[in-house]
Amino acid sequence: MAVVKRPGARDLIDVVLDAGSFESLDDGTEESVVTGRGVMRGRPVAVLVSEFAFQAGSIGEVAATRITNAVRRATAERLPILASTASGGTRMQEGAPAFVEMVRISRALMDHRAAGLPYLVHLRHPTTGGVYASWGSLGHLTVAEPGALIGFLGPKVFEALNGESFPAGVQTAENLAAHGVIDGVVESAELPVLLDRALGVLVDPATAPALPRRTGETNATDGWSSVLRTRRPGRAGVRDLLRYGATCTVRLTEPDASVIVALTRLDGQPCVLVGQDRSQSTLLGPVALRQARRGMRLAQELGLPLVTVIDTPGAELSPAAEEAGIAGEIAQCIATMTTLTVPTVSVLLGQGTGGGALALLPATVVIAAEHAWLAPLPPEGASAILYGDVTHAAELASAQRITATALRETGTVHHIVPERDDDTPESLALAVAAECATHLTAR
């Protein structure tokens, strides 16, 4: 790996915080971590920043106490914490006493999170050992700088212990992002933009909705016509909802691209959005459902409303999915959603097939686009079970009461967004965003 000049703690603080706003919380003694508070684009924050130039950023008892005290103070003052690590781990010269300090740091951070306060982490080169396995891995949002070595066991230690080199490319920021371990790779110079967006959702108050709410009568629709309409290539999906109806969007890790998890503001209302992405044309597997559940837990912990977007041909049916516990993952999503105490809004946007749809359905308020539908199987699958062929799909689409209007009659859907024949992805997305914002504001 090429040697690259990395920013020190003070350099990074100057990049991230508003000019002249940093106030140190340290006693003046030089150490491997700098702590303090300041202002990030007008928002008060606390900061924890490793100084790799001091004993490779290693954490001893004094540094650990500095971190713990800063976290406790941030919790008492209800400040979000911005952390940036660059460390070889705990300080070997101090042995076990330094090692167990990672527990104390972690406990303080979990108390901070339990108070509903954001903890955002930026991993710099290198971040390894006990630092990575404690305060480097506890963020609500975690990104790393390009090319950074990020790993539990340093490659030199691995080679010394095992007599062989650690495989190249595994412990890199880019590889960890690709595997969903971290949320992204971000240049230090780009951190202010990312943090501004994230804090815009996590800290800034809601604003009054600005989009006009679409009103009008909705009539009973033919089930099969709705099924065909939602399968059209140009129909609005969750990406359109984020593109046209949202701001301050920060997407989290997506090892399975069929589900999007994002911090965002829908028509000015901060929320966590979990959406099934129709553009992937894939069935939902266990990994996608675990991603969805991460978003649910994130909303609960941060006290943000949760918006789920249903638009899926169904859950994955395969030997691999069965062995990975697909049914249990569906059940866990349902159980999590039904026990959340934050406001929840579910949007039935297009196809709503099987357990994959049911996993994101049980919200306090359920909104449906006029031609969206919900069924235990696609109509072709229901036909195959009942008749041994798929020729009765259209008939069953009507008989099974799967349409938005039928679902409203049975109480599953609470509000329907009228659709228009001339709807574009943008116009339907804006109408759905406006309806979501109305119910988020009301709560």
Secondary structure, DSSP 8 states (H G I E B T S, - for coil): --------HHHHHHHHS-TT--EE-S-S---SEEEEEEEETTEEEEEEEE-TTTGGG-B-HHHHHHHHHHHHHHHHTT--EEEEEEE-SB-GGGHHHHHTHHHHHHHHHHHHHHTT--EEEEEEEEEEHHHHTTTTS--SEEEE-TT-BEESS-HHHHHHHHSS---TTTTBHHHHHHTTSSSEE--GGGHHHHHHHHHHHHTS------S-----------HHHHHHHHTSTTS--HHHHHHHHEEEEEE---SSTTEEEEEEEETTEEEEEEEE-GGG---B-HHHHHHHHHHHHHHHHHT--EEEEEEES-B--SHHHHHTTHHHHHHHHHHHHHH--S-EEEEEEEEEBHHHHHTT---SEEEEETT-B-BSS-HHHHHHHHHSSSTTHHHHHHHTT-BHHHHHHTTS--EEE---TT--HHHHHHHHHHHHHHHHHH-
